[in-house]
Amino acid sequence: YQMNGRTTFQPNIDTNELAEFGIPSAKAPGVSLHIKKLWEEFDNNLADRPDQVTFEIQREHTTNAAAWKNGYIRIIKPAKDTTNSWERADIDKLSANSGESYQEILSLPQYNNQG
């Protein structure tokens, strides 16, 4: 979010020329997620597992009607898939889409700027 408005200074008192500074912005603290998928195959056939698993993350209460309500995170099949779990740690962004346009760009805010 932008921290303040337009900032200028007058470098010389003999002229009306103003120099402008960029508007500084900041980002509130966020949270990170750790997601783990546990597998339980009754036939012990690991070959039936998909190449990836997509999880949907939802949130209900936001102060802005345009804020995201659903996001997605993928866990990709490990190169050596020999355990009963797949996981990802330190997830700090989600995707707005679960399909072909998957891109992790949605932040996970710890709180909003409304308190």
N, C-alpha and C positions, 0 to 999 in steps of 0.2 A: 504494500500500500504506500501511497505517497505520504511523506512525513510533513511536508509543508507546501506552501504555494510558491509562486514566483519570487526569486531572490535576485536583486540587482545591487550594483554599487556604482558610484560615480567616481571614476579614477582621477578626474581632474576637475577642480572647482571652476575652471575657466570655460568649461564646455558643458552642454546638456547631454552629452553622449553617455549612455548607460551600458554597462557590461552585465550580461546575464550569467547566472550560475545554473547548472543543471538541477533539477528537482530531485533531492535524495529520496530513496525509497528503502523500505525495510520489509522483512518477512518475519512474521510471528513464529514462535517455536512450533514444531510439529511433533507428531508421534511416529514411531516406526512399528511395523507389524512383523511377526514371525509366524509363518504359516507352515503347517506340517500335514502332509497327506499320508495316512496309514493304510497300508494294503493288507487285505486278508483274503488270499486265494485259497479256496478249499481244494483245488486240484493241483496246487503248487506250480502252476504254469505261468511263469513271469512273462512269457511271450504275448499274452493277451492284453497286457497293459498298453494304454495309449501313449503317444509320443509326448503329450502334455495334458495338464489338467488346469482348467480355468475356474477360479473361485470368484463369486460375486460378493462384494463388500457393500453393505447398506448403512446409511445413517438416516435418522428420522428428524432430528431437530436442528434446523439451521435458522439463522436470522435473515438470510437473503433468499428470496424465492428462486433466484437463478442459480444458487449454489448446487453442486452436484449431490445427488441422493444415492446413486448406484455407481460403483466402480468395479473394475475387474483386475485380477492379478493371475498371472500364469506361473505354473511350476513346470519346468521342462524335465523330461525324462533324463536322469543322469547317464553319463557315458557308460558307467559300470553299474547297471541296475541290479544289484545283488541283495539289497536289504528290503525290509518291509515298509520303508518310509522314504518319501521325497520331502524336501523342505527348502524354504527360502527365508533368510533372516534379513533384518535391517531394511525392510521395504518401506520407503518413504513417499512413494508415488504410485498411483493407480492409473489404469486406462479407462477412458470414458466408454470404450467399445470393447466387445469381446471377440469380434470377428477379424476380418482382414485388415481393418484400419486400427488394430491394437497398437497403442503407443502410451507408455506410462508418463503422463503429464499432470495428473490431478494430485495436488498436494494433500497431505493428511494433517490438517491444522489441529493443534492441541486445544485451542480455544479461538473464539472469534474476536474481532476488534470492537465488539459491542459489550464486552465484559463477560 
